[in-house]
Amino acid sequence: MSCVSPLALGTYNDWYAVGIWMSEQEDLEPRRDAASLHLLNLEVDNQVEESYFRILDNDKHVRYISIGIGIYNTEDLCFEPILLSILPPFPPGPWNVGYIAKDDRGKPYFASTETKELPGISSTWHSVRVDYLTLHLGKSYRSHIFEASSPDFSSTVIIKFARFAWEVRFYAAETEAYSWLEGHDIAPKFLGHLTEEGRVIGMILEKVEGRHATIDDLESCEAVVRRLHGLGIVHGDLNKHNFLVDDGGNVALIDFESAKKSTDKEAMEKETEGIKEQLLTKAFRGGIATGSSDEHY
């Protein structure tokens, strides 16, 4: 089970509900410093594996916290105001990785904290780097894709990033793929690398206003894919949600995590021939639930 916090931290109604919930618990005291914490990302498992959290502390320290199996109820882990109220006090210092277990009395505590060199994307090629904490995040499309604004850019951009260490390899592959596409008008412009405390965790992309392709766009979709193949690149994950069509009918490709350099003409032809089926399917594969027919980027 994976969940995303449904509410932002700090609204009166949220904290009123938390106060009632805490008053009903015999052995728990509310966190006094919870207001200094902000939940950025989470990956919660239903009591089968550890759960993982990316938390901003005092607007300057990003902490990666693992919580052992059975320490808290799954529902509480998924509800940001309660989660931040019941975590044990954060140890002082510059640590970035912590593990929460139960002590001999059965109470949660930080069993370990350490300052760890976390993995980052090494295949960097663009001159621009922007720190995650300098951005103002806007609309969320997925837990790792956001609209964002920054003094470094004159308009809204899109950021895609690895929330946790095991996701870095996907964005490393996509970052490299964008270097192959630079200057070819096949994909949104790559505007820079997204960093966190010096390491590269993702990318900053041009926001392209558009809609997903339909069968009426088949010819244009096939044309942009053939241009991609002309560069010796196979996309590897074509579906209708990975084609964006602007008001002028121009098509851009997105999502290059599976892209590979290739000379396999048969694989390229098969990928092109599969576009029609992908545009006709009603499946949601690759889609982003936004509540709107307008998409991005």
Backbone torsions as a table, in degrees:
resi	resn	phi	psi	omega
1	MET	NA	133.3	176.3
2	SER	-124.3	138.5	-179.2
3	CYS	-139.3	157.8	177.3
4	VAL	-122.3	136.8	-178.5
5	SER	-58.4	126.4	-175.1
6	PRO	-81.5	-13.8	-174.0
7	LEU	-130.5	148.8	175.6
8	ALA	-78.2	149.2	179.9
9	LEU	-70.5	137.2	164.5
10	GLY	108.7	-2.5	178.3
11	THR	-75.3	151.6	-176.3
12	TYR	-59.5	-46.4	-176.9
13	ASN	-62.6	-37.9	177.8
14	ASP	-60.3	-50.0	-175.3
15	TRP	-72.9	-27.6	173.7
16	TYR	-64.5	-42.9	178.2
17	ALA	-63.8	-39.5	178.3
18	VAL	-63.6	-41.2	179.9
19	GLY	-61.0	-42.2	177.0
20	ILE	-63.5	-45.4	-179.0
21	TRP	-61.1	-43.6	-177.5
22	MET	-65.9	-35.5	-178.5
23	SER	-66.6	-19.7	-179.6
24	GLU	-88.5	-6.4	-178.9
25	GLN	-97.3	129.8	-175.6
26	GLU	-77.4	-34.0	-169.4
27	ASP	-109.9	9.2	-176.1
28	LEU	-116.8	139.9	173.0
29	GLU	-116.0	140.0	-177.6
30	PRO	-66.7	147.4	175.3
31	ARG	-63.1	134.3	176.8
32	ARG	-83.6	-20.0	-175.6
33	ASP	-111.9	18.1	-176.0
34	ALA	-61.6	-30.4	-178.5
35	ALA	-66.0	-16.7	179.2
36	SER	-87.7	-1.4	-177.7
37	LEU	-107.9	148.7	175.7
38	HIS	-140.9	125.1	-179.4
39	LEU	-78.1	119.1	-179.4
40	LEU	-92.0	-48.1	-179.2
41	ASN	-151.1	158.1	177.0
42	LEU	-150.8	154.3	174.3
43	GLU	-138.0	103.0	-172.4
44	VAL	-109.2	128.9	177.5
45	ASP	-104.9	146.6	-176.0
46	ASN	-80.2	69.5	173.4
47	GLN	63.1	22.3	178.0
48	VAL	-108.7	-38.8	178.1
49	GLU	-131.6	171.1	175.2
50	GLU	-61.6	157.0	175.3
51	SER	-108.6	151.7	-171.2
52	TYR	-128.0	141.7	-175.4
53	PHE	-138.1	142.5	173.7
54	ARG	-115.6	112.6	-170.4
55	ILE	-125.5	134.8	175.8
56	LEU	-92.4	127.0	-176.9
57	ASP	-112.9	118.6	178.0
58	ASN	56.8	32.0	176.0
59	ASP	61.7	15.6	-178.3
60	LYS	-143.0	-22.3	-179.2
61	HIS	-113.4	124.7	174.2
62	VAL	-94.7	119.4	-178.2
63	ARG	-109.8	133.5	175.6
64	TYR	-104.7	115.7	-171.1
65	ILE	-120.7	131.1	173.2
66	SER	-106.0	139.2	179.1
67	ILE	-120.8	128.4	-177.4
68	GLY	-63.6	164.6	-178.6
69	ILE	-66.1	133.0	173.6
70	GLY	78.2	8.5	179.8
71	ILE	-71.9	-43.4	179.1
72	TYR	-131.4	164.0	172.8
73	ASN	-68.4	144.0	179.9
74	THR	-58.1	-40.6	-178.6
75	GLU	-61.2	-38.1	-179.9
76	ASP	-69.7	-35.1	178.7
77	LEU	-65.5	-28.0	-176.3
78	CYS	-91.5	-5.3	-177.5
79	PHE	-111.6	105.0	-168.6
80	GLU	-53.0	-50.5	-178.1
81	PRO	-58.2	-42.0	179.1
82	ILE	-69.4	-45.3	179.8
83	LEU	-53.3	-51.2	-175.6
84	LEU	-69.2	-20.5	178.0
85	SER	-81.2	-26.3	-173.8
86	ILE	-103.5	-5.2	176.1
87	LEU	-64.8	146.7	175.6
88	PRO	-66.3	159.6	179.6
89	PRO	-55.6	139.4	179.4
90	PHE	-75.0	129.2	175.6
91	PRO	-63.1	147.9	178.2
92	PRO	-71.0	166.5	175.5
93	GLY	111.1	175.6	-173.6
94	PRO	-90.8	19.0	-177.8
95	TRP	-59.9	152.8	178.6
96	ASN	-125.4	-8.4	179.1
97	VAL	-130.5	128.5	179.5
98	GLY	-137.9	156.4	179.3
99	TYR	-129.5	128.9	-179.7
100	ILE	-105.4	127.3	177.3
101	ALA	-131.0	-170.7	175.6
102	LYS	-106.6	140.6	177.4
103	ASP	-83.4	-171.9	-176.8
104	ASP	-64.0	-21.6	179.1
105	ARG	-93.2	0.8	178.9
106	GLY	84.8	14.8	-179.7
107	LYS	-100.1	141.7	179.0
108	PRO	-64.9	141.0	175.8
109	TYR	-154.3	163.5	175.9
110	PHE	-79.1	104.2	179.8
111	ALA	-72.7	-26.4	178.2
112	SER	-158.5	148.8	169.0
113	THR	-140.6	148.9	178.0
114	GLU	-156.4	157.8	172.5
115	THR	-97.5	112.4	-171.1
116	LYS	-118.2	143.5	173.6
117	GLU	-81.8	105.6	-175.4
118	LEU	-83.9	150.7	-178.6
119	PRO	-67.6	148.2	176.6
120	GLY	-137.1	172.5	178.0
121	ILE	-77.0	121.9	-176.7
122	SER	-96.1	-21.9	-176.6
123	SER	-84.4	58.7	-178.3
124	THR	-86.8	147.9	-176.5
125	TRP	-144.6	-15.9	-177.3
126	HIS	-92.3	150.3	-176.4
127	SER	-79.0	-20.8	-176.0
128	VAL	-90.7	132.8	173.8
129	ARG	-132.9	134.2	-178.5
130	VAL	-131.3	132.7	-179.4
131	ASP	-77.8	136.9	-179.1
132	TYR	-53.1	-40.8	-174.0
133	LEU	-74.6	-8.0	176.9
134	THR	-90.5	-6.8	-176.9
135	LEU	-89.5	150.5	169.0
136	HIS	-104.0	114.2	-176.1
137	LEU	-82.2	140.5	177.4
138	GLY	-114.8	-130.4	-175.7
139	LYS	-58.6	136.4	177.1
140	SER	-101.3	129.9	176.4
141	TYR	-99.3	-36.8	170.1
142	ARG	-145.9	176.5	-176.9
143	SER	-69.3	-9.3	179.2
144	HIS	-123.7	9.6	179.5
145	ILE	-132.3	121.8	-177.5
146	PHE	-136.8	152.4	159.8
147	GLU	-76.4	149.3	-179.7
148	ALA	-151.7	156.1	174.5
149	SER	-127.9	153.9	-176.2
150	SER	-159.6	148.1	174.4
151	PRO	-59.7	-18.1	-179.7
152	ASP	-75.1	-15.0	-176.3
153	PHE	-130.9	144.2	-175.6
154	SER	-81.4	-13.8	-179.9
155	SER	-141.8	172.8	-179.9
156	THR	-62.7	139.9	179.2
157	VAL	-120.8	174.4	174.8
158	ILE	-113.5	134.4	173.2
159	ILE	-116.0	140.3	173.4
160	LYS	-128.1	134.5	-173.8
161	PHE	-154.3	159.4	174.8
162	ALA	-80.7	120.5	177.9
163	ARG	-74.4	-38.4	-176.6
164	PHE	-132.6	166.1	-171.0
165	ALA	-57.1	-38.3	-174.9
166	TRP	-71.6	-10.6	179.4
167	GLU	-91.9	-10.2	-174.2
168	VAL	-57.3	-38.8	-175.0
169	ARG	-62.2	-32.2	179.2
170	PHE	-66.4	-41.8	-177.8
171	TYR	-80.3	-22.7	171.7
172	ALA	-64.8	-43.7	179.2
173	ALA	-64.7	-42.9	-178.8
174	GLU	-69.7	-37.1	177.0
175	THR	-59.3	-44.2	178.4
176	GLU	-64.9	-40.4	-179.7
177	ALA	-60.3	-39.0	179.3
178	TYR	-65.7	-26.9	175.9
179	SER	-67.2	-32.2	177.4
180	TRP	-70.9	-28.5	-173.8
181	LEU	-92.3	-8.0	-175.5
182	GLU	-54.0	124.9	175.1
183	GLY	83.7	5.4	-176.3
184	HIS	-106.1	0.1	177.3
185	ASP	53.2	42.0	177.1
186	ILE	-105.0	-28.6	-175.0
187	ALA	-133.8	168.8	172.8
188	PRO	-56.5	150.7	-179.8
189	LYS	-66.5	137.7	175.7
190	PHE	-85.7	116.7	-172.3
191	LEU	-99.4	-14.5	179.4
192	GLY	159.8	176.1	179.1
193	HIS	-97.0	139.5	177.1
194	LEU	-94.2	129.4	-175.6
195	THR	-119.8	160.7	172.4
196	GLU	-140.8	113.9	-178.3
197	GLU	50.4	41.9	174.0
198	GLY	96.2	-30.7	-179.1
199	ARG	-86.6	149.2	-179.4
200	VAL	-86.5	124.5	-177.5
201	ILE	-115.7	-7.6	-177.5
202	GLY	-176.6	-155.9	-172.8
203	MET	-138.5	158.6	176.5
204	ILE	-117.4	124.9	-174.5
205	LEU	-122.8	152.7	171.3
206	GLU	-59.5	138.9	173.8
207	LYS	-87.4	118.9	179.1
208	VAL	-107.8	117.7	176.5
209	GLU	-74.3	130.7	-179.7
210	GLY	-176.4	-174.6	178.4
211	ARG	-126.2	164.2	174.6
212	HIS	-71.7	151.5	-178.0
213	ALA	-70.9	152.1	172.6
214	THR	-123.2	178.4	-178.7
215	ILE	-61.6	-24.2	178.0
216	ASP	-67.5	-17.1	-178.8
217	ASP	-99.3	11.3	-173.0
218	LEU	-52.7	-48.9	-176.3
219	GLU	-60.6	-44.0	-179.8
220	SER	-67.8	-37.3	178.7
221	CYS	-65.7	-43.7	178.4
222	GLU	-63.0	-36.9	-178.9
223	ALA	-64.9	-43.4	-178.1
224	VAL	-70.5	-32.6	177.5
225	VAL	-69.7	-37.1	177.2
226	ARG	-65.6	-35.0	175.3
227	ARG	-65.0	-39.3	176.1
228	LEU	-61.6	-46.6	179.3
229	HIS	-63.6	-31.4	177.8
230	GLY	-63.7	-21.9	175.5
231	LEU	-87.9	1.1	-178.5
232	GLY	77.5	35.1	-177.4
233	ILE	-127.3	132.5	170.9
234	VAL	-103.7	130.4	-177.4
235	HIS	-65.6	-49.9	175.3
236	GLY	90.2	-10.3	-178.4
237	ASP	-152.7	48.3	-177.4
238	LEU	-73.5	128.6	169.3
239	ASN	-149.6	169.8	-172.3
240	LYS	-63.1	-22.5	-179.8
241	HIS	-78.9	-10.9	179.7
242	ASN	-97.4	9.5	170.6
243	PHE	-113.2	126.0	174.4
244	LEU	-113.7	130.6	-177.6
245	VAL	-115.3	121.4	179.9
246	ASP	-85.2	-178.9	-175.6
247	ASP	-63.5	-23.4	179.4
248	GLY	-89.0	2.4	-179.8
249	GLY	84.4	5.8	177.8
250	ASN	-76.9	139.0	-175.5
251	VAL	-110.1	132.9	174.2
252	ALA	-119.4	144.4	175.2
253	LEU	-96.2	146.2	176.0
254	ILE	-133.9	172.7	175.5
255	ASP	63.3	84.8	-175.5
256	PHE	-110.1	26.4	-179.7
257	GLU	-60.4	-29.7	-176.0
258	SER	-103.1	5.3	-176.5
259	ALA	-68.2	144.9	-179.6
260	LYS	-143.0	148.4	168.9
261	LYS	-69.2	138.6	-176.5
262	SER	-157.3	150.9	171.2
263	THR	-117.3	12.3	-176.1
264	ASP	-81.4	96.2	-177.7
265	LYS	-63.6	-33.9	179.4
266	GLU	-65.2	-42.7	178.6
267	ALA	-64.8	-38.1	178.4
268	MET	-65.5	-43.3	179.5
269	GLU	-64.7	-40.3	178.3
270	LYS	-62.9	-40.3	179.3
271	GLU	-64.8	-41.3	178.8
272	THR	-66.3	-43.5	-179.6
273	GLU	-64.2	-25.1	-178.2
274	GLY	-81.1	-8.5	-176.3
275	ILE	-62.4	-43.7	-177.6
276	LYS	-57.2	-46.8	179.7
277	GLU	-61.2	-40.7	-179.6
278	GLN	-65.5	-36.7	-180.0
279	LEU	-73.3	-23.5	-179.7
280	LEU	-88.2	-21.4	-173.8
281	THR	-68.3	148.9	175.5
282	LYS	-95.1	-1.7	-178.5
283	ALA	-63.8	153.0	-177.6
284	PHE	-93.1	5.8	-175.4
285	ARG	-50.6	123.9	177.9
286	GLY	83.9	-1.9	-175.2
287	GLY	-80.1	164.4	177.4
288	ILE	-122.7	120.9	-179.4
289	ALA	-80.5	105.4	-178.0
290	THR	-116.8	-11.3	-176.5
291	GLY	78.7	11.4	-178.2
292	SER	-143.1	152.7	176.5
293	SER	-82.3	-14.1	178.1
294	ASP	-83.3	131.3	-179.4
295	GLU	-118.2	-169.5	-176.2
296	HIS	-135.4	176.1	25.4
297	TYR	-164.8	NA	NA
